Amino acid sequence: MEVDMTRIHNFIEKNKSSFLKEDNIKLTYMAFLSYAAIRALKEFPLVNSSIEGENIIKKKNINLGIAVSVEPNGLIVPNIKNADEKKYSWISKGNF
């Protein structure tokens, strides 16, 4: 699957210095990818489910784990609990 990230790229390029200066936030693609994943899980709740025996258990919370490389050869996965409820003041509005 291909995704046109032109609007996201242009938004990042236009706003990265102001986000860094005003909020000390390094604006990256990861925030936008996380936002898309959260929206998808809200729209398709069966993806956020598990199977226990013969039952499908729909999870009520959306927790987001993102793998992060740690030098020299490690990997950690921080878990953002209730990611859909976190205040993404600028990204939650979709102003990009």
Backbone torsions as a table, in degrees:
resi	resn	phi	psi	omega
1	MET	NA	138.8	176.0
2	GLU	-111.4	146.6	179.1
3	VAL	-130.9	132.0	177.0
4	ASP	-82.7	109.1	-177.9
5	MET	-100.2	18.3	-176.8
6	THR	-57.8	-46.9	-179.0
7	ARG	-63.0	-40.5	179.2
8	ILE	-65.8	-46.4	179.5
9	HIS	-58.0	-47.6	-179.5
10	ASN	-63.2	-39.7	178.0
11	PHE	-62.2	-45.6	-180.0
12	ILE	-62.0	-48.2	-179.0
13	GLU	-60.8	-39.8	-177.9
14	LYS	-72.0	-33.5	-169.6
15	ASN	-113.3	-4.1	-172.3
16	LYS	-62.0	-39.5	-178.5
17	SER	-70.5	-36.5	179.6
18	SER	-70.3	-36.8	176.9
19	PHE	-65.0	-40.2	179.5
20	LEU	-67.1	-42.6	-177.5
21	LYS	-71.2	-46.5	-172.9
22	GLU	-83.6	-38.2	-173.6
23	ASP	-121.0	0.7	-177.2
24	ASN	56.3	38.7	179.2
25	ILE	-111.7	125.1	174.2
26	LYS	-86.2	109.5	-175.8
27	LEU	-76.2	119.7	-178.9
28	THR	-132.4	173.1	177.8
29	TYR	-67.1	-25.9	-175.6
30	MET	-57.4	-38.7	179.3
31	ALA	-61.2	-40.4	-179.0
32	PHE	-72.4	-38.5	177.0
33	LEU	-65.9	-40.1	177.2
34	SER	-62.7	-44.3	178.6
35	TYR	-59.2	-43.1	179.5
36	ALA	-64.4	-40.4	179.1
37	ALA	-64.4	-42.8	179.3
38	ILE	-63.3	-44.8	178.3
39	ARG	-61.7	-40.9	-179.9
40	ALA	-64.6	-41.1	179.1
41	LEU	-66.0	-34.1	176.1
42	LYS	-69.1	-40.1	-176.9
43	GLU	-75.6	-32.1	-178.2
44	PHE	-124.8	75.6	-173.0
45	PRO	-62.8	-19.8	177.7
46	LEU	-66.3	-24.6	176.7
47	VAL	-67.4	-27.4	179.9
48	ASN	-98.2	47.8	-176.8
49	SER	-127.8	168.2	173.4
50	SER	-135.8	162.1	178.3
51	ILE	-109.4	125.7	176.3
52	GLU	-124.6	105.2	-175.0
53	GLY	68.5	-118.1	178.4
54	GLU	-106.5	11.7	-176.9
55	ASN	-108.5	142.5	171.7
56	ILE	-97.5	121.4	-179.2
57	ILE	-104.7	111.1	176.6
58	LYS	-80.8	125.0	178.7
59	LYS	-77.1	138.5	179.3
60	LYS	-89.1	-19.7	179.5
61	ASN	-102.3	145.7	174.1
62	ILE	-107.7	106.4	177.9
63	ASN	-108.4	133.1	-174.3
64	LEU	-114.3	121.8	176.1
65	GLY	-108.8	133.1	-178.6
66	ILE	-127.7	118.7	-179.9
67	ALA	-71.0	134.1	-178.6
68	VAL	-129.4	128.8	178.8
69	SER	-75.1	136.2	177.9
70	VAL	-123.2	124.1	-177.8
71	GLU	-70.6	146.1	7.5
72	PRO	-87.9	-27.7	-177.5
73	ASN	-152.8	43.3	-178.4
74	GLY	-116.1	171.6	178.1
75	LEU	-147.4	131.5	174.8
76	ILE	-123.8	156.4	179.1
77	VAL	-129.7	90.7	174.7
78	PRO	-63.0	142.8	-179.5
79	ASN	-113.4	117.7	178.4
80	ILE	-93.0	103.7	-178.9
81	LYS	-70.2	140.0	179.4
82	ASN	48.1	49.8	-175.5
83	ALA	-57.9	-29.9	-179.8
84	ASP	-71.3	-15.4	-179.8
85	GLU	-100.0	-5.0	-179.1
86	LYS	-71.3	151.6	-178.6
87	LYS	-85.2	100.3	171.1
88	TYR	-103.2	73.7	-167.6
89	SER	-53.0	-40.3	-176.4
90	TRP	-90.0	-35.1	-175.6
91	ILE	-83.3	-29.8	-177.4
92	SER	-66.5	-21.7	178.8
93	LYS	-81.7	-12.7	179.4
94	GLY	68.9	30.0	-178.0
95	ASN	-85.2	63.7	177.7
96	PHE	-143.5	NA	NA
